[in-house]
Amino acid sequence: MSLKHFLSNRSYHCIKLKKTATNHFEIKAKINGKKGRFILDTGASNSCVGFDEIEKFNLITEDSDHKAAGAGEGEIDTQISKKNKIKIGDYKLKKVNLILLDLTHINSALTKQNATPVNGIIGADILEKGKAVIDYDKRKLFLLD
């Protein structure tokens, strides 16, 4: 029995992953009904969206004392947007908090390696809520409502 069949029988949603030129997995998702492209990052504790995407995704933001940290960067100023709706394939979540930060350095690095810029990052917070299973060989993400 395949992993896909096994998990489908347990009501998991199957989402296709696309491997980028930088060896990241890219995923399509909707935030508040608006389509976007995101890097799937199991090492990111929170899902993030770029500051320049506030209007696109209809985000209501507030200042945050939280400082983000990433590989190769110092502390990064952030904002937070609460109670957002996320849809990844047929998987849906409500009341999702998103961290907003400057993703310029990430998108610049992607562009230099002939990869398309992204709107944000899907992190461990969403993956944990969805009891995520990743099939690296078949390039599939499975999430459970």
PLY file of the C-alpha trace (Angstrom):
ply
format ascii 1.0
element vertex 145
property float x
property float y
property float z
element edge 144
property int vertex1
property int vertex2
end_header
0.00 0.00 0.00
1.36 3.44 -0.94
1.81 6.23 1.58
-0.68 8.34 -0.37
-3.32 5.60 -0.22
-2.63 4.92 3.47
-2.96 8.60 4.45
-5.93 9.26 2.13
-7.80 6.49 3.94
-7.18 8.47 7.15
-8.67 11.69 5.69
-5.37 13.44 4.95
-5.32 15.98 2.12
-2.60 15.47 -0.50
-0.84 18.59 -1.81
1.73 18.66 -4.61
5.12 20.16 -3.88
7.34 21.76 -6.51
11.11 21.62 -6.12
12.75 24.94 -6.92
16.15 25.70 -8.44
17.38 26.27 -4.87
16.24 22.78 -3.73
13.41 24.17 -1.62
9.87 22.91 -1.85
7.43 25.49 -3.09
3.75 25.30 -2.29
0.71 27.20 -3.52
-1.70 28.44 -0.88
-4.42 31.00 -0.35
-4.44 33.50 2.47
-7.79 35.17 3.02
-8.87 33.95 -0.43
-5.85 35.36 -2.31
-3.41 33.05 -4.09
0.27 33.02 -3.27
3.51 31.07 -3.59
5.35 29.95 -0.49
8.46 28.08 0.53
7.73 25.07 2.73
10.16 25.39 5.63
10.00 22.82 8.43
12.69 24.76 10.28
10.69 28.00 10.40
8.79 28.09 13.68
6.14 30.45 12.30
4.56 31.00 8.93
5.55 34.35 7.47
4.50 36.82 4.81
6.50 39.72 3.41
5.68 43.28 4.47
4.97 44.08 0.82
2.12 41.51 0.78
-0.11 43.16 3.43
-2.52 44.65 0.91
-2.54 41.62 -1.41
-3.64 39.23 1.36
-5.93 41.73 3.15
-3.91 41.48 6.36
-4.71 43.49 9.46
-1.40 44.04 11.20
-0.18 45.19 14.54
3.27 45.88 15.90
5.09 43.01 17.52
7.86 42.94 20.10
8.89 39.59 18.62
12.18 39.60 16.70
12.68 37.01 14.00
15.98 35.28 13.37
17.08 33.44 10.27
20.15 31.84 8.80
22.69 34.52 7.96
20.62 37.39 9.33
20.58 39.17 12.67
17.37 39.98 14.48
14.60 41.11 12.15
11.75 43.48 13.05
8.30 41.97 12.64
4.61 42.67 12.75
1.81 40.18 13.35
-1.50 39.56 11.62
-4.07 37.52 13.53
-7.14 35.48 12.59
-6.29 34.76 8.96
-7.73 31.99 6.81
-5.31 29.64 5.06
-6.13 27.14 2.34
-3.51 24.72 1.03
-5.10 22.42 -1.54
-8.29 21.24 0.19
-6.80 21.75 3.67
-8.26 24.75 5.51
-7.30 26.55 8.70
-8.98 29.50 10.40
-7.63 31.95 12.95
-4.03 31.62 11.80
-1.46 34.12 13.07
1.12 35.20 10.51
4.40 36.95 11.14
5.20 39.78 8.75
8.80 40.57 7.95
11.06 41.81 5.21
11.63 38.94 2.77
13.76 41.01 0.37
16.95 39.08 1.19
15.19 35.73 0.63
13.65 36.76 -2.68
16.91 38.33 -3.82
18.74 35.05 -3.14
16.03 33.10 -4.99
16.23 35.40 -8.02
20.05 35.12 -8.16
19.64 31.33 -8.43
16.98 31.56 -11.17
14.13 30.73 -8.79
10.89 32.70 -8.66
10.35 35.01 -5.66
7.76 33.93 -3.08
5.09 35.69 -1.05
6.08 33.98 2.18
6.93 30.85 4.11
4.73 28.05 5.38
6.34 27.01 8.65
6.14 24.46 11.42
3.14 26.10 13.08
0.82 25.16 10.20
2.57 21.84 9.61
2.11 20.86 13.25
-1.59 21.83 13.27
-2.10 19.71 10.16
-0.16 16.72 11.53
1.98 17.03 8.39
3.62 14.13 6.62
6.05 14.91 3.81
6.85 12.36 1.12
10.12 13.72 -0.25
10.40 11.06 -2.95
6.94 11.70 -4.43
7.00 15.44 -3.61
3.76 15.39 -1.67
2.62 17.08 1.52
-0.19 15.49 3.52
-2.26 17.53 5.99
-5.10 16.40 8.27
-8.09 18.61 9.17
0 1
1 2
2 3
3 4
4 5
5 6
6 7
7 8
8 9
9 10
10 11
11 12
12 13
13 14
14 15
15 16
16 17
17 18
18 19
19 20
20 21
21 22
22 23
23 24
24 25
25 26
26 27
27 28
28 29
29 30
30 31
31 32
32 33
33 34
34 35
35 36
36 37
37 38
38 39
39 40
40 41
41 42
42 43
43 44
44 45
45 46
46 47
47 48
48 49
49 50
50 51
51 52
52 53
53 54
54 55
55 56
56 57
57 58
58 59
59 60
60 61
61 62
62 63
63 64
64 65
65 66
66 67
67 68
68 69
69 70
70 71
71 72
72 73
73 74
74 75
75 76
76 77
77 78
78 79
79 80
80 81
81 82
82 83
83 84
84 85
85 86
86 87
87 88
88 89
89 90
90 91
91 92
92 93
93 94
94 95
95 96
96 97
97 98
98 99
99 100
100 101
101 102
102 103
103 104
104 105
105 106
106 107
107 108
108 109
109 110
110 111
111 112
112 113
113 114
114 115
115 116
116 117
117 118
118 119
119 120
120 121
121 122
122 123
123 124
124 125
125 126
126 127
127 128
128 129
129 130
130 131
131 132
132 133
133 134
134 135
135 136
136 137
137 138
138 139
139 140
140 141
141 142
142 143
143 144
